[in-house]
Amino acid sequence: MLRAGCTWRLLPDSVPPWRTVNRWFVRLRDGGVWEAMNHHLVMLDRERCGREACPTAAVIDSQSVKTTESGGPRGYDAGKKVKGRKGHVMVDTDGRGLVLDAHPA
């Protein structure tokens, strides 16, 4: 992980083959399962802390990150003069992730 990030081919031997793990990840991602799980867990955690399940306020932020051409799709953020990707994050007032989106800058 420290050397190459999250490369599918470098998964440990204790998990299924990387193609199987990748196929399941893509299937769950495209089916909206990760977003649904995050939404449900955020609501449960808010209730556990004594707050209402649905937040009434949120904080939005973005970040531009330089990437190489081999790193996948990238764009250009003219405001920051960065070639790479841009990430937008919306969190509740306690920092729980509500919406996380990465796309070419």
C-alpha positions in Angstrom: 0.0 0.0 0.0 2.8 2.5 0.8 4.5 1.7 -2.5 1.7 1.8 -5.0 -1.5 3.0 -3.3 -4.4 0.7 -4.0 -3.3 -1.3 -7.0 -5.7 -4.2 -7.7 -2.8 -6.5 -8.7 -1.0 -6.0 -5.4 -3.9 -7.2 -3.2 -2.7 -9.7 -0.5 -2.9 -13.4 -1.1 -5.4 -13.8 1.7 -8.2 -12.3 -0.5 -9.7 -13.7 -3.7 -8.0 -13.0 -7.0 -7.8 -9.3 -7.9 -10.1 -9.6 -10.9 -12.9 -11.1 -8.6 -12.4 -8.3 -6.0 -12.4 -5.6 -8.8 -15.6 -7.1 -10.4 -17.5 -7.0 -7.1 -16.2 -3.5 -6.3 -17.4 -2.2 -9.7 -20.7 -4.0 -9.4 -21.4 -2.5 -6.0 -20.2 0.9 -7.1 -22.3 1.0 -10.2 -25.4 -0.3 -8.3 -25.2 2.5 -5.8 -24.6 0.1 -2.9 -21.6 2.1 -1.5 -23.7 5.4 -1.4 -26.7 3.7 0.2 -24.4 2.1 2.9 -22.8 5.4 3.6 -26.1 7.2 3.8 -27.5 4.6 6.2 -24.4 4.5 8.4 -24.3 8.3 8.6 -27.9 8.4 9.7 -27.3 5.7 12.4 -24.2 7.5 13.7 -26.0 10.8 13.9 -28.9 9.2 15.9 -26.3 7.4 18.1 -24.8 10.8 19.0 -28.2 12.2 19.9 -28.7 14.2 16.7 -31.6 14.1 14.2 -30.9 11.5 11.4 -31.0 14.0 8.6 -28.6 17.0 8.9 -29.9 20.5 8.4 -26.5 22.0 7.6 -23.5 20.9 5.6 -20.1 22.2 4.6 -18.9 21.9 1.0 -15.2 22.0 -0.1 -13.1 21.1 -3.1 -9.5 20.2 -3.8 -7.5 20.0 -7.1 -4.9 17.3 -7.2 -2.1 16.9 -9.8 -2.1 13.6 -11.6 -0.2 12.0 -14.5 -1.7 10.9 -17.8 -1.4 7.3 -16.7 -3.5 8.0 -13.6 -6.8 8.0 -15.4 -9.0 10.8 -16.7 -7.7 14.3 -15.9 -8.6 17.8 -16.8 -7.4 21.4 -16.1 -8.4 23.6 -13.3 -7.7 27.1 -14.7 -8.3 28.8 -11.3 -5.4 26.9 -9.7 -3.5 26.1 -12.8 -3.5 22.3 -12.1 -3.8 19.4 -14.5 -5.4 16.5 -12.7 -8.6 15.7 -10.8 -10.9 17.7 -8.7 -12.7 16.4 -5.7 -15.8 17.8 -4.1 -16.8 16.9 -0.6 -20.0 17.7 1.4 -19.9 16.8 5.1 -22.3 17.4 8.0 -21.2 19.8 10.8 -19.5 16.9 12.6 -17.5 15.9 9.6 -19.4 12.8 8.4 -19.2 12.4 4.6 -22.5 13.0 2.9 -21.4 13.3 -0.7 -17.9 12.6 -2.1 -17.3 13.2 -5.8 -14.1 13.0 -7.8 -13.8 14.0 -11.5 -11.4 15.5 -14.0 -10.5 19.0 -13.0 
